[in-house]
Amino acid sequence: MHRVVKTFAFDLKLPVNFNVELDSEVVLRLAIEQVLDKVGENQSITKALVGLPNQKPKKKNMRIEQELYEAASDLLNEESALLIKKLQHLTIEDFLEIRQKLFSQVIKLVEAFNTIGDICLLKLGEAGLETGDFYQSRSGIGKLMLLLQQFAVGDLFVMNSYHQKAIYEDVWYSKSADAGKKEQIDAVSEELKSLILQAIDLWERNSSEYILSCEILKSIYAVALLNEISLSIDKIRDNEFIVHISEFNRRVAEIVNNEPAPFIFERLGERYQHYLIDEFQDTSVIQWQNIIPLVNNGLASNHASIIVGDGKQAIYRFRGGEVEQFAKFPEPYPASLNPTQVERYTLFKHFYKPENLNTNWRSKPEVVNFNNDFYEFLSEEILAASLKDVYLDHKQELPEKTEGGYIEFRFTSKDFIKEEREAFHLENCEKIIRDMKENKGYQYKDIALLTRNNVQGTMLAGYLLNNGIPVISNESLLVKNAPEVRMLLAWMHILIRNQVSLHLFEVLKLLNDSGILNYSSYEELISDIKLSEDHVFAKLNELQRLPDIDKLRTMSLTEICFDLCRVYQFDIQKNTYIHFFLESVWSLSKNQSSDIPVFLDFWEEKKDKLSISLPQDANAVKIMTVHKSKGLQFPVVILPFAHGQRPRNTSKWVEDEENLPAQLSAVKLEFSNKVSQTNLAHLVEQEEERETLDNMNLLYVATTRAEDALYILSGHSGNKGSLQKGWESYIEAYVIDRFGPDAIESGCSIGDSNFVNLRKFKKDEKVTDFSTYKRGNWSEKIKISRRSNLNWDSQQEPELIQRGKVIHRLLSEVKTQADIQTQLNILSDEGVIEIEFMNELKEYANKVIQHDEINPLLQSAKEIISEKALLLQNGELLRPDRVFVLEDEVVVLDYKSGLKKPEHHKQLKNYMNALKSLYSKPIRGMLAYLGEELEIEHVS
């Protein structure tokens, strides 16, 4: 395809040296940025952008960039992009004008209803009546008059049975109404009836146009801005020589649909004669029309091609896949093809030789027979007549000498609330996995959990990992989900003063979850944050979980991460998530900047894509969406959350309909119940039928992945709340029909529940243990020695002085005995000390902090300040080793190595004098000489 576009680049007005961009986000974000740059300069664009968030109240709080990005994604969809092209002749001013005309039409009906409502209520007032005086009081005809008076854009005129009784059966008051009220109502009922009938007539004549106009108004701003974004994409292509890969099919279509095939081959050169097209049921119309000339050319020379597909596995309609194109083959599809395209099907009809591959070599007999029976039942019950061909002759045969297989259904209680249903699925998945591992002879790697969406996958992954079951899942392996990574990110935000309270909450929550803190509730945690940042920092300091914030702000991004890992004792050698995160930090620092805001912007864009990768043979349960499982097979498949429909993408592009405004040849509408009340109802019905097929096909893919055993965990079709009519209704109907209604409460199964895994592993088969999998340490690729200052003078200095310098550095970071080993590990990692000397240094450091004159300072100090700089008025910087702030005094301690010198006393006195300006307490000084024996000198 790339070759075709390159060959015809000049004809298509593309830069000859264009670059292909695979990441749609890159192109769209650049284009959106260009549109946003026009805010304030272009009044029409500004008006459309201001109106965009308000056209859908439920998205009111969404960032405008994200709102635009969602709308602009249509530009990269083949089918949508072609329809948007039909609107390219319109300017944004044209769209705003169309919107104004539509709004004017809508407001006429609204005002007419308001007027009728006003008159009705005026009549009531004149007659001394209130809206609640009528039959059925608050729900009666008086309520309808009030609704007419308050009728607003987007409202529907709906009459209930009480309203209809009043208008069509003259039931205006109840039998128990007093005679006075009856007389008052009788006096005005005919006038009121006449007014309501006017409203009914208005609605019957205008409702379709009114509803359609209201729905168009919901999307008009987004559609208007699409042209501007499309123009920006064109500029990016021309100026930056970037063409997104999604353009290729459309560009090729422009050639194929307008040029005879021989001309195309003359320009390209003929290379291939035979073609194999797999997954044909998911091939878009544009893709197939682009391939047809190649296949036709081969057929004309008597060279065969093969098309492979399965209509029951058509699950990518949202990407342009059209199952009817496969089901109706070799008849032309769709009806909108031009004569040249239709003519190209002639050869297909001549050479067409269908072959049904109906032998299943994957699954055990019970699994195959269940799927045959289940989908025969469903195709008869739920599929529209026009789509039944997709499941025609769907039954699969079995090879000889096969036996076994197991299917089990488990249902949630009908009375379960959402939380109980979730717990049911999580707990049952764990039980089944443990049974497979402990009693049936399967390994973790033999088991797959298939879900409808990544939210369910993440929930399952978190639960199973917390219960000691290893899993492989795109969502569970996202680096952003690791608590250690979230801790590092939280501190980055705190360092740049970005929503500090929010990220302090994250820090405290993570520490609480790990057992380091003991908050009993989030309310208690939040109350601590509300006291002050200093209060939180003091609490973290007591736990030795507070990094040196001032020091961190002077470090590079990589150093910040390493220092935070040290403070929170994250095992850099073993934690795979930390490794991947640090690689991202290192990569960005190397190529761009080590600035925290830059990295956080980078992370915001990439966080949903960065996941750790594991070997395919990792011994772990696989969790994936049904879409990702297509084409795969697993010995054991568990299908939890088998209820509810996949969230519908109800927004659809409609073209060339009579009821659309004259200038809008295509428009995007939300297919709702409202649109079902318009002249486009047939489109809504057609879409619902196709969505039913999509839903059934997705279930088909899920239930046919199993080789040996299939477990289906479902709900009840009668459940209230979030459950929609979908998989659970299909499964429940089948189980009741085959096993009886009691099976829903007790569960049921097909096959022998005591089955075992009869397949044996080969002796040389290697399985990677997920729990011990490690990544290489990226920091070992490049090492920077930090001990140079200890080595430069090694020839001139005695060994005792070198040893003293190491001890000096060690003690500068040690506040308690627990810190000694941590600091020794850091010095060892940096190459400052050798491992064989660690015990000796540990022993000496213990001796220092337990010294009779130093230990009391460590124990009783309210605050210990280590190597903080003191800036004097003359600009001089002083940096004492330790300052102990006690109840009634301040003690300055300076460590010294080597021989005693008079200037040591002078230096210490300078420290003491500087501290007098900060503290009103007495100041005293101590010199600690780090020799074979520690020697203390006092300075006053």
Helices and strands as residue ranges (DSSP letters): H 2-7, E 19-21, H 24-36, H 43-51, G 52-55, G 57-59, H 64-72, G 73-76, H 78-85, H 92-126, G 131-133, G 137-139, H 141-149, H 161-169, H 179-240, E 242-244, H 247-256, H 261-268, E 276-277, G 280-282, H 285-300, E 306-307, G 311-313, G 317-319, H 323-327, H 339-343, H 346-351, H 365-382, G 385-391, E 406-411, H 418-438, G 444-446, E 447-451, H 454-466, E 471-473, G 479-481, H 483-495, H 500-513, H 522-531, H 533-542, H 549-552, H 557-567, H 576-591, H 596-606, E 621-625, H 626-629, E 634-639, E 651-655, E 666-670, G 675-677, H 681-703, E 706-714, H 727-739, H 742-746, E 748-751, G 770-772, G 778-780, H 788-791, H 799-812, H 817-829, G 835-837, H 838-849, H 855-860, E 863-866, E 870-871, E 877-878, E 882-885, E 890-896, H 902-916, E 923-930, E 934-939
